[in-house]
């Protein structure tokens, strides 16, 4: 019984460290095709905007990095939530299909902190009803992960991907 308590306490400590995110203690994701090795990443302050996600190791092009997790809601539900988030200058909702959206503000993982860039080093792809963030080119350790949000809507948020960028999200 004591061993179980110690292991549980250690796992909780690893999973709850905010600077490391959810991938510190597990580096494999089980899929229909078997286990996939996921590279190590970390959430920390970003020069682009608020928090960002950074590579802790080199990654090859087309490497699956992390899934974009959160609460699965309908498109109709997401409209109200998106309005509330946009008033704060945030984007948490990711459209999966015409009918479904993932809201990473509810039960989301560290992927929700990956910032937008007009010239990103990652891209998103939906594989087996999961949103994957995938390396778009070779990424060096210490580099911030970014992808293009491809937002639709009123374009109210100013892009901060680089100084002088005139795009809006």
C-alpha positions, 0 to 999 in steps of 0.5 A: 500500500505504501509503494502505491502511495509513493508512486501516485504522489510522484506521478502527481508531482510530475504531471502537475508541474506547470513548466513541463506540461503533460508530456514530462512523464509519458513520451508514448501515445497509444494509437490504433497503430501502436505506440508513437514516441512523442518528443518532449516539450515545455510550456514557458513564457513566450516573446510572441504572446503570453505562454508558449510551447518550446521543444526540449529536443530536436524534431524531424519534419512531419513528426507528430508532437502532441494532440490538441485536447479539450472538451468536444462541443457543438459548433452552436455551443462554441459560438457563445464561448468563442465570443467570450474568449475573443473579448479577452483576446484569446482563441481556444476553440479548434473546429474539427468538423462542421458540427464539432469543435474542441474547446481547449480552455476546458480540459485542454492540455499544453497544446493550447499554449502553442502560439500562432505564426504567419510563417509557422514551424508546425501545422495541424492535421486531423487524424482518426478524429484527433487534432495533431500538431505536427512539425512542418520542418526540422525544429531545434531544441529550444525553439518555440512551436507555432502553427497557423490558426487559419481563423475564420470570422471578424479578424479582431485580434492583431497578429503578434507573430513578428514585429510589423506583422499586419495580419489579424486573427 
